[in-house]
Amino acid sequence: MKKHNIFLLLIGLSVWVHAQENIINSDFAIRDFSIQKDSIYFIEKRDVKSYNFKTNKITKDGYFIGGYGLHIFNDIKNDQIITISNEFERTISSLRFYNKKSKKVENVFYYKKGKAIKALIIKENKIAILSMNNNKIIIVDYSAKPVFKILHNISLKALARDFYFKDNSLFYATDLGNIYKYNLKTKKNKLIVSYGEVITNLNIYNNTIVFSTINGAIVKYNTFNNNVLQTEIKNNFILCTFLLDNKLICGTFNGSIIVLSLDKMKIVTEFNYHNRSVLKIAKGTNNDFYSSSIDKTFKKWKIE
């Protein structure tokens, strides 16, 4: 694949974007992945596999995760891989813990009242946060596994497609366009934002909430002074993001990657290297970032 260097100068901001390489061509969409130094652990349908950067090959130490994979988390400190998956026919979601040394799934938590649509692992607290398709958010304590305990069972009026954990509070966004703050200590909900559109992505930094909607709005809300800035993208919407300094790097429904200036709430650039929806976008080292897509590719980029 040829390298393309694109220089863009817009609204006083300069960004070099390098399309470096297409790392993996998969038989299935790579739903989620986790980067670890010289390798990547990724979900391919019902299996976890790993790719070695040095050998440029998929290794042979993959394993079966029971259902269709949704999320993967690499717990380096405890030398384990944590996955969340859903069974295809039965209404069962599972949380699995794979021991890298023994190369076995040693502990599994099953939830039989719904399927997960979003998950987050808070490693330092040893809790798993799962948003379910039965309008519930459950918070599972796995500190005493194989014994698991549901610490919080939050009932919602609509699906929660994204959430963010900060200062022992869970911020979550619902399909009714509301963003709530749930305090894990007091078990109380507080409405923070009411926007009236399905919210597809949520980020928090400092005193600021940045969220996007299914109609293409990208909104920055200051929780300190209630100031609101926003922009929009046409005929598209954001599915996944990560923060890079004062920029938000966004993967979209139609497959494009957008670089957004958070200071000015302006799009710096948009480029297209995926043919279909971007499922995951994440930062590596040295301003590298990685993206996977429904188009069954896994790509590496660089932004300077």
C-alpha positions in Angstrom: 0.0 0.0 0.0 1.4 3.4 -0.9 1.9 6.0 1.7 0.0 9.2 1.3 1.0 12.4 3.0 -1.7 15.0 3.2 -0.9 18.5 4.6 -3.9 20.6 5.7 -3.9 24.1 7.0 -7.2 25.3 8.2 -8.4 27.8 10.8 -4.8 28.2 12.1 -4.3 24.5 12.7 -1.9 22.2 10.8 -2.2 18.4 10.7 -0.1 15.9 8.9 -2.0 12.7 8.2 -0.1 9.6 7.1 -2.0 6.5 5.8 0.8 4.1 6.8 -0.5 0.6 6.4 -3.3 -1.9 6.4 -2.2 -4.3 9.1 -4.9 -7.0 9.1 -7.3 -8.2 6.4 -9.8 -10.4 8.3 -12.5 -12.8 7.3 -14.8 -11.0 9.7 -15.2 -7.4 11.1 -12.8 -6.8 14.0 -15.3 -5.6 16.7 -12.7 -4.6 19.3 -9.0 -4.7 20.0 -6.4 -3.9 22.6 -2.9 -2.7 22.0 0.1 -4.1 24.0 3.6 -2.9 23.0 4.5 -5.3 20.2 1.2 -7.0 19.8 -2.6 -6.5 19.4 -5.3 -8.7 20.9 -8.5 -8.5 18.8 -11.9 -10.1 18.6 -12.8 -11.9 15.4 -16.3 -13.1 15.6 -16.3 -15.7 18.4 -12.5 -15.9 19.0 -9.7 -13.8 20.4 -6.6 -13.6 18.3 -3.3 -11.7 18.6 -1.1 -10.1 15.9 2.6 -9.6 16.4 4.1 -6.4 15.0 7.6 -7.8 14.8 6.7 -10.9 12.8 3.7 -9.2 11.0 1.7 -12.4 11.7 -1.4 -13.5 13.6 -0.1 -15.8 16.3 -1.5 -19.3 17.0 -2.5 -18.7 20.7 -6.1 -17.6 20.0 -9.0 -18.9 22.0 -12.8 -19.3 21.9 -14.9 -16.8 23.9 -18.3 -18.6 23.8 -20.4 -16.0 22.0 -20.0 -13.2 19.5 -17.4 -10.8 20.9 -18.3 -7.3 21.9 -15.4 -5.9 23.9 -11.9 -6.9 24.9 -9.7 -5.5 27.7 -6.1 -6.4 28.2 -5.3 -6.4 32.0 -1.5 -6.4 31.8 -1.0 -6.1 35.6 -2.9 -9.3 36.3 -1.8 -11.0 33.1 -5.3 -11.6 31.9 -7.6 -10.8 29.1 -11.2 -9.8 29.8 -13.9 -10.2 27.2 -17.6 -9.5 26.9 -19.7 -11.5 24.4 -23.3 -12.3 23.6 -24.7 -15.7 22.5 -26.4 -15.5 19.2 -29.7 -17.3 19.8 -30.1 -17.3 23.6 -30.4 -14.1 25.7 -27.1 -14.6 27.5 -24.2 -12.2 27.9 -20.9 -13.4 29.4 -17.9 -11.8 31.0 -14.8 -14.0 30.6 -11.3 -14.0 32.2 -8.5 -15.6 30.3 -5.3 -16.3 32.1 -2.3 -15.7 29.8 0.0 -18.1 31.7 -2.3 -21.1 31.8 -3.8 -20.2 28.5 -7.3 -20.9 29.8 -10.6 -19.1 30.4 -10.6 -19.6 34.2 -13.7 -17.6 35.3 -17.0 -16.7 33.7 -19.9 -14.5 34.7 -23.2 -15.0 32.9 -26.0 -12.5 32.7 -29.2 -14.2 31.5 -31.7 -11.3 31.4 -30.3 -9.4 28.4 -27.5 -8.9 25.9 -24.7 -6.4 26.3 -24.4 -3.4 23.9 -21.6 -1.6 25.7 -19.0 -2.5 28.3 -16.3 -0.9 30.3 -13.7 -2.5 32.7 -12.4 -0.4 35.6 -9.4 -2.4 36.4 -8.3 -0.5 39.6 -11.8 -1.1 41.1 -12.1 -4.6 39.7 -15.6 -3.8 38.3 -17.2 -4.4 35.0 -19.9 -2.0 33.7 -22.3 -3.4 31.2 -25.2 -1.6 29.4 -27.8 -4.2 28.4 -30.5 -4.3 25.8 -33.2 -4.6 28.5 -32.7 -1.0 29.5 -30.4 -1.8 32.4 -26.9 -0.9 33.4 -25.3 -3.5 35.7 -22.0 -3.0 37.6 -20.4 -6.3 38.5 -17.7 -6.8 41.1 -15.2 -9.4 40.1 -12.7 -8.9 42.9 -13.5 -12.2 44.5 -13.9 -14.3 41.3 -15.0 -17.0 40.7 -17.6 -15.3 42.9 -19.3 -12.4 41.1 -21.6 -9.8 42.7 -23.9 -7.3 40.9 -23.3 -4.1 43.0 -25.6 -1.8 41.0 -28.6 -2.6 38.8 -29.6 0.7 37.2 -33.0 0.8 35.5 -33.3 3.1 32.4 -36.1 4.5 30.3 -34.1 3.9 27.1 -30.9 2.2 25.9 -27.5 3.6 27.0 -25.1 3.3 24.0 -22.1 4.9 25.7 -20.8 5.8 29.1 -17.7 7.3 30.9 -16.4 6.5 34.3 -14.8 9.4 36.3 -14.3 10.1 40.1 -16.4 7.1 41.2 -19.3 8.3 39.1 -20.7 6.8 35.9 -21.8 9.3 33.2 -24.1 7.6 30.7 -26.1 8.7 27.6 -29.4 7.4 26.5 -31.4 7.1 23.3 -33.8 9.8 24.7 -30.9 12.3 24.4 -30.2 12.6 28.1 -26.9 12.4 29.9 -26.9 11.3 33.6 -24.4 11.1 36.4 -24.7 8.1 38.6 -22.8 8.2 41.9 -21.6 4.8 42.9 -21.4 5.7 46.6 -24.8 7.3 47.0 -26.5 5.3 44.2 -28.2 8.5 43.0 -28.8 9.6 39.5 -28.5 13.2 38.3 -29.6 14.6 34.9 -26.7 16.6 33.5 -27.8 17.3 29.9 -31.0 16.9 27.9 -30.5 17.2 24.2 -33.5 15.3 22.6 -31.6 13.2 20.1 -30.1 9.7 20.3 -26.5 10.1 21.7 -24.0 7.8 20.0 -20.7 8.8 21.7 -19.6 10.4 25.0 -16.3 11.8 26.2 -15.4 13.8 29.3 -12.4 15.9 30.1 -11.8 18.6 32.8 -15.2 20.2 33.3 -16.4 19.4 29.7 -18.7 16.8 28.2 -18.4 16.2 24.5 -21.1 14.1 22.9 -22.4 13.3 19.4 -25.8 12.4 18.1 -27.3 10.2 15.4 -28.2 13.3 13.4 -24.6 14.4 13.1 -24.4 17.0 15.9 -21.1 17.2 17.9 -21.7 19.1 21.1 -19.3 20.5 23.8 -21.0 21.3 27.1 -19.1 23.0 30.0 -20.5 21.7 33.2 -19.1 24.6 35.2 -20.7 27.6 33.3 -23.2 25.7 31.1 -21.6 27.1 28.0 -22.5 25.1 24.8 -20.5 25.0 21.5 -21.4 22.7 18.7 -20.8 21.7 15.1 -22.3 19.1 12.8 -21.4 16.6 10.1 -23.8 16.1 7.1 -25.3 12.7 6.4 -23.1 10.9 8.9 -22.6 10.5 12.6 -19.8 9.5 15.1 -19.6 6.0 16.5 -16.2 6.0 18.3 -13.6 8.5 19.5 -10.5 9.2 21.5 -9.0 12.4 22.8 -5.6 13.6 21.5 -4.4 16.8 23.2 -7.0 19.4 22.1 -8.4 17.3 19.4 -11.1 14.6 19.2 -10.3 11.8 16.7 -13.5 10.3 15.5 -14.6 7.2 13.6 -17.9 7.6 11.8 -20.8 5.5 10.5 -19.8 5.9 6.8 -16.2 4.9 7.5 -14.5 8.3 7.5 -12.0 9.5 10.2 -12.6 13.0 11.4 -10.1 15.2 13.3 -12.0 17.8 15.4 -10.5 20.8 17.1 -12.1 21.0 20.6 -10.9 24.5 21.2 -12.7 25.9 18.2 -15.2 23.0 17.6 -14.2 22.9 14.0 -13.3 20.0 11.8 -9.6 20.2 10.9 -9.8 17.4 8.4 -11.7 14.3 7.3 -10.2 11.4 5.4 -11.6 8.1 4.1 -9.6 4.9 4.4 -12.4 2.6 5.5 -15.3 1.6 3.2 -17.8 1.0 6.0 -18.5 1.9 9.6 -15.6 2.4 11.9 -16.1 0.1 15.0 -13.1 1.1 17.1 -10.5 3.7 17.1 -7.6 3.9 19.6 -4.3 5.6 20.2 -1.0 3.8 20.2 2.4 5.3 20.7 4.2 8.2 19.0 0.8 9.6 17.8 0.0 6.4 16.0 -3.6 5.4 16.0 -5.5 2.3 15.0 -8.9 1.6 13.6 -11.1 -1.4 12.7 -14.1 -1.4 10.6 -17.1 -3.4 9.3 -15.1 -3.5 6.0 -13.0 -6.3 7.8 -9.7 -4.3 7.9 -7.5 -3.1 10.7 -5.4 0.0 9.9 -2.6 2.0 11.4 -2.4 5.8 11.0 -0.1 8.6 12.2 -1.1 12.2 13.1 1.5 14.9 13.8 
